[in-house]
């Protein structure tokens, strides 16, 4: 499945469980690296996406 721009109905935190070459991007911003235990807060309704890397990705998603 292709990763697409989307927005969520709830505020979320995501955290990668390991170092990876995947990236995260908010709308109208530059992509940022995902790294082990780094937290990214995603406010509800804000467009964002993941950019696929070459390694497997495992993340934890925390809704609040």
MOFENTA-V413929 format. One record per residue. N is the residue number from 1. RES is the residue in one letter. OMEGA is omega as a letter, one per 40 degrees, with the letter a starting at -180 (* if undefined). Layout:
BEGIN
n:N res:RES omega:OMEGA
n:N res:RES omega:OMEGA
END
This chain:
BEGIN
n:1 res:X omega:i
n:2 res:X omega:i
n:3 res:X omega:a
n:4 res:X omega:i
n:5 res:X omega:i
n:6 res:X omega:i
n:7 res:X omega:a
n:8 res:X omega:i
n:9 res:X omega:a
n:10 res:X omega:i
n:11 res:X omega:a
n:12 res:X omega:i
n:13 res:X omega:i
n:14 res:X omega:a
n:15 res:X omega:i
n:16 res:X omega:a
n:17 res:X omega:i
n:18 res:X omega:i
n:19 res:X omega:a
n:20 res:X omega:i
n:21 res:X omega:i
n:22 res:X omega:i
n:23 res:X omega:i
n:24 res:X omega:a
n:25 res:X omega:i
n:26 res:X omega:i
n:27 res:X omega:i
n:28 res:X omega:i
n:29 res:X omega:i
n:30 res:X omega:i
n:31 res:X omega:i
n:32 res:X omega:a
n:33 res:X omega:i
n:34 res:X omega:i
n:35 res:X omega:a
n:36 res:X omega:i
n:37 res:X omega:i
n:38 res:X omega:a
n:39 res:X omega:i
n:40 res:X omega:i
n:41 res:X omega:a
n:42 res:X omega:i
n:43 res:X omega:i
n:44 res:X omega:i
n:45 res:X omega:a
n:46 res:X omega:i
n:47 res:X omega:i
n:48 res:X omega:i
n:49 res:X omega:i
n:50 res:X omega:i
n:51 res:X omega:a
n:52 res:X omega:i
n:53 res:X omega:a
n:54 res:X omega:a
n:55 res:X omega:i
n:56 res:X omega:i
n:57 res:X omega:i
n:58 res:X omega:i
n:59 res:X omega:i
n:60 res:X omega:i
n:61 res:X omega:a
n:62 res:X omega:i
n:63 res:X omega:i
n:64 res:X omega:*
END
